[in-house]
């Protein structure tokens, strides 16, 4: 489950950091990603802290209300949410981002282990929503049914 959560978090970061319309914001890059801690919370949930390296040549911006859903076919598998991220202007920096995840109640850990044993990112899609703002200008970011394999190449 840790590996799949990491993959989904990379996908989230990549999409959100490329979601702003200003050209310099399109140059924002995720330079590193590492799960610092991963703590199961019962049988269906977890809390994690990820270290996210970001190279931001643009002005400072915030990402808030970040939520994502990992789906296989049309069935929700996992739900993720992250705390707000305040990205500093024109620098490369590491950010510690608290993340919470919950498995869909339809799945047991055994089912999930079987699903991810033969993990094929082409079989999964991600829905992501968040609010991004810079210099008082905000934008609602919404991405639906994005293939998870798209993020595996990054």
Residue, then its C-alpha position, 0 to 999 in steps of 0.5 A: x500500500x505504501x508504494x501505491x500511495x507514493x505513486x498517487x502522491x507523485x501524480x498529485x504533486x505533478x498535476x497540481x504544480x502544472x495546473x496554473x495558467x501563467x507560463x512561469x508556473x508551468x516551469x515549476x518542477x517536482x524535483x524529488x519525492x520521498x515518503x518520510x513516514x507511513x503510519x497505518x491507522x486501523x485496517x483501512x486508513x493511513x497517515x503519512x508525511x512526504x518530503x516533496x522537492x519543488x523547484x519554483x521559478x515562479x512567484x509564491x503560491x498556495x495549494x489548498x483543499x487537495x483531494x484525490x481518488x484512485x480508481x480501478x475501472x469505475x470503482x474507487x480504491x483509495x481516497x487521499x487528502x493533503x494539508x495545505x502547501x505554501x510554495x516559496x517564490x523562486x527557489x528550490x526547496x523541500x516541503x514536508x506535506x502531511x497526507x491522509x489516506x483511506x481505503x474504500x470500505x468495499x476493499x479488504x487489505x487482502x483484496x488490496x494486496x492481491x490487486x497491487x501484486x500484479x500492479x499495472x498503472x494502465x488499469x488505474x485512473x486518478x481524480x484530483x481537486x484542489x485550490x491554487x492561488x498566487x498573489x490573491x488570484x485563485x483557481x480551482x483545479x479539477x482533473x478527472x479520470x487521468x490515467x495513473x500511467x501518465x505519471x509513471x513516466x515522470 
